[in-house]
Amino acid sequence: MFATLPVRMRPWCHILGAAGILAALLLSSGAKAEEPLRLKVVGGLADVSQYVRYEEPFWRKRISELTNGRVVGEIAPFDRAGFRAEEMLQLMRLGVVPFGTALLAIVSSEEPEFNAVDLPALNPDFANLRQTVRLYRPHLKRLLQERYGTELLAVYTYPAQVTWCRRPFTGLADLAGRRIRASSVGQAEMFEALGATPVVIPFAGIVEAMKAGVVECAVTGTLSGNAVGLQEVTSHIHSMALTWGVSVFGANQEAWRALPQDIREVIQKGLTDLEESIWEAAARETGEGLDCSAGKPGCTTDARGSLTIVPVTPADDARRRSLLVQTVLPRWVDRCGPDCADAWNRYLGPTLGIPAYAH
């Protein structure tokens, strides 16, 4: 698929733009376009539920049904598409990727402002996450348009990312002194503030790193961790969400505008429904992942474990908020600058009751 060809050399935007213009010309002249528009799409992480159950079926089958065969979609996951995920926004801006998914925690290494909605310790539960994304979404839309020439079409989230450990712990305070797999700068800063040692390891390497003793704890999704077998090498799992894995799905504006208006409307409506399905699944799978790891009846897969679920205590929640206010948010503003502090104070600060200060 895409991984077998040099993605950087694919002039997707030009191909798509030409197809859209040709279709428009044929329609305007009264002729009927026989060939469907073929859209090249880069989706989310391979092998996880969001991609396998929702994104891939939507683009491979559902989009053709919605458009009566006028649009055919091709999709590959971003971690198998042959380029660095950190470059996704730039590739979309250039039109190399006309339709693509950008995981905010990854692209925030270049653009920290995008990760405001999913800072570590910000959204301890699903309701908080939905509120945060709703409040900040207009700003995400503007940033994508102005900086990357990209139209925001959907916002997705993975299930909660929680802490898994090989030996017992009762809360955040017990993580001091442990080596913990982290997946972002913000997570690393938070664990350092807890007195732990963060180690950045790709998702695919978590289990082997745990077996080899490189780390003794790891942060990853409840269901995705279960899917790769973390329940076989750990004993305890915390029920507090530290981050979620929010991503944006967008289109290069030239590629988007090249499509006929009625096609754009159908795609946008389909993506709105897809977005809601993914969010509902993330909420459901957060609980299912915990149930599977603990071997509870709510598990619907065969990958059951016998882990101890560590509950969130009032002390944990107070520590989480302290980490956000004293470490995570100030460090993010330091990396991001005064414009980010202004955006936070405009869109999120008033509702959360947490102001940001630029130094």
Secondary structure in CASP SS format (residue, H / E / C, confidence):
PFRMAT SS
TARGET T0000
AUTHOR 0000-0000-0000
METHOD secondary structure of the structure
MODEL  1
M C 1.00
F H 1.00
A H 1.00
T H 1.00
L C 1.00
P C 1.00
V H 1.00
R H 1.00
M H 1.00
R C 1.00
P C 1.00
W H 1.00
C H 1.00
H H 1.00
I H 1.00
L H 1.00
G H 1.00
A H 1.00
A H 1.00
G H 1.00
I H 1.00
L H 1.00
A H 1.00
A H 1.00
L H 1.00
L H 1.00
L H 1.00
S H 1.00
S C 1.00
G C 1.00
A C 1.00
K C 1.00
A C 1.00
E C 1.00
E C 1.00
P C 1.00
L E 1.00
R E 1.00
L E 1.00
K E 1.00
V E 1.00
V E 1.00
G E 1.00
G C 1.00
L C 1.00
A C 1.00
D C 1.00
V C 1.00
S H 1.00
Q H 1.00
Y H 1.00
V H 1.00
R H 1.00
Y H 1.00
E H 1.00
E H 1.00
P H 1.00
F H 1.00
W H 1.00
R H 1.00
K H 1.00
R H 1.00
I H 1.00
S H 1.00
E H 1.00
L H 1.00
T C 1.00
N C 1.00
G C 1.00
R C 1.00
V E 1.00
V E 1.00
G E 1.00
E E 1.00
I E 1.00
A E 1.00
P E 1.00
F H 1.00
D H 1.00
R H 1.00
A C 1.00
G C 1.00
F C 1.00
R C 1.00
A H 1.00
E H 1.00
E H 1.00
M H 1.00
L H 1.00
Q H 1.00
L H 1.00
M H 1.00
R H 1.00
L H 1.00
G C 1.00
V C 1.00
V C 1.00
P C 1.00
F E 1.00
G E 1.00
T E 1.00
A E 1.00
L E 1.00
L H 1.00
A H 1.00
I H 1.00
V H 1.00
S C 1.00
S C 1.00
E C 1.00
E C 1.00
P H 1.00
E H 1.00
F H 1.00
N H 1.00
A H 1.00
V H 1.00
D H 1.00
L C 1.00
P C 1.00
A C 1.00
L C 1.00
N C 1.00
P C 1.00
D C 1.00
F H 1.00
A H 1.00
N H 1.00
L H 1.00
R H 1.00
Q H 1.00
T H 1.00
V H 1.00
R H 1.00
L H 1.00
Y H 1.00
R H 1.00
P H 1.00
H H 1.00
L H 1.00
K H 1.00
R H 1.00
L H 1.00
L H 1.00
Q H 1.00
E H 1.00
R H 1.00
Y H 1.00
G C 1.00
T E 1.00
E E 1.00
L E 1.00
L E 1.00
A E 1.00
V E 1.00
Y E 1.00
T E 1.00
Y C 1.00
P C 1.00
A C 1.00
Q E 1.00
V E 1.00
T E 1.00
W E 1.00
C E 1.00
R C 1.00
R C 1.00
P C 1.00
F C 1.00
T C 1.00
G C 1.00
L H 1.00
A H 1.00
D H 1.00
L H 1.00
A C 1.00
G C 1.00
R C 1.00
R E 1.00
I E 1.00
R E 1.00
A E 1.00
S C 1.00
S C 1.00
V H 1.00
G H 1.00
Q H 1.00
A H 1.00
E H 1.00
M H 1.00
F H 1.00
E H 1.00
A H 1.00
L H 1.00
G C 1.00
A C 1.00
T E 1.00
P E 1.00
V E 1.00
V E 1.00
I C 1.00
P C 1.00
F H 1.00
A H 1.00
G H 1.00
I H 1.00
V H 1.00
E H 1.00
A H 1.00
M H 1.00
K H 1.00
A C 1.00
G C 1.00
V C 1.00
V C 1.00
E C 1.00
C E 1.00
A E 1.00
V E 1.00
T E 1.00
G E 1.00
T H 1.00
L H 1.00
S H 1.00
G H 1.00
N H 1.00
A H 1.00
V C 1.00
G C 1.00
L H 1.00
Q H 1.00
E H 1.00
V C 1.00
T C 1.00
S C 1.00
H E 1.00
I E 1.00
H E 1.00
S C 1.00
M C 1.00
A C 1.00
L C 1.00
T E 1.00
W C 1.00
G C 1.00
V E 1.00
S E 1.00
V E 1.00
F E 1.00
G E 1.00
A E 1.00
N E 1.00
Q H 1.00
E H 1.00
A H 1.00
W H 1.00
R H 1.00
A H 1.00
L C 1.00
P C 1.00
Q H 1.00
D H 1.00
I H 1.00
R H 1.00
E H 1.00
V H 1.00
I H 1.00
Q H 1.00
K H 1.00
G H 1.00
L H 1.00
T H 1.00
D H 1.00
L H 1.00
E H 1.00
E H 1.00
S H 1.00
I H 1.00
W H 1.00
E H 1.00
A H 1.00
A H 1.00
A H 1.00
R H 1.00
E H 1.00
T H 1.00
G H 1.00
E H 1.00
G H 1.00
L H 1.00
D H 1.00
C H 1.00
S H 1.00
A H 1.00
G C 1.00
K C 1.00
P C 1.00
G C 1.00
C C 1.00
T C 1.00
T C 1.00
D C 1.00
A C 1.00
R C 1.00
G C 1.00
S C 1.00
L C 1.00
T E 1.00
I E 1.00
V E 1.00
P C 1.00
V C 1.00
T C 1.00
P H 1.00
A H 1.00
D H 1.00
D H 1.00
A H 1.00
R H 1.00
R H 1.00
R H 1.00
S H 1.00
L H 1.00
L H 1.00
V H 1.00
Q H 1.00
T H 1.00
V H 1.00
L H 1.00
P H 1.00
R H 1.00
W H 1.00
V H 1.00
D H 1.00
R H 1.00
C H 1.00
G C 1.00
P H 1.00
D H 1.00
C H 1.00
A H 1.00
D H 1.00
A H 1.00
W H 1.00
N H 1.00
R H 1.00
Y H 1.00
L C 1.00
G H 1.00
P H 1.00
T H 1.00
L H 1.00
G C 1.00
I C 1.00
P C 1.00
A C 1.00
Y C 1.00
A C 1.00
H C 1.00
END
